[in-house]
Amino acid sequence: MNNYFFCYSTTLFHFLKANQQRYIVAGLHEKTLNKFWLFEKTPELSRFLDEYDARKSEALGNR
């Protein structure tokens, strides 16, 4: 499963979706029933995840 990224954050999901990243499937975690979206790991997805993390750190004031 190293070729896949499980996204459990609605905010991150919307960020990825706004950047034309397509998920493979959406589902519910078996035990917690939290919704997730499954993405294939690609260099482009990694770049957007890094960008999201940088923006999040910036917004939090680099705590």
N, C-alpha and C positions, 0 to 999 in steps of 0.2 A: 504493500500500500504506500510505499515511498513516492510513487508517481502521482499521488493525489493530495489535495489540500482540503481538509474539512473546515468550513467556515461556520462558526456558531454565533457570530456577531452580525446583527441586523445592519448596524452602521457600516461595517466593513463590506457586507454583501452589497449594499446600495452604492458604495464607492466603486466596487469592482464592476457592478452592472453599469454604472454611469461611464465607465471606461471600456465598455464593450467586451467585458470578459463574460464568457458564457459558462454556466455551470452545467454539470452532467446530469445531476439528479438532486432533488431536495427530499428530505426525509425527517424523521424524528428519531432522536437517540433512544435506544431500546429501554434504558433504565430511567433516564431523567425526563424523557419526552420533550427535550429542547429541540427546536427546529435547527437543521443544518443544511448547508448547500455544499455539494462536492464539486471541486474544480480539478482539472488536470493541471499538474505543475508544469509550467512552461517558463522560459526566461522572461517573457512579457509579464506573466502573472507575478513572478518574483520581483520584478521592477516595481509593479504597482503595490505590492505588499510592503516593500521598502519605503516607497513614497508615503503610504498610509502611516507607517510607523513614525516616519520623520515628522509628518504633519501632526500626529497625535502627541509626540514628544514636545514639539514646538508649542502646541496649544496648552500643554500642561506646564509649560515653563521649564522644561528639562529637569523635572524633579528627580 
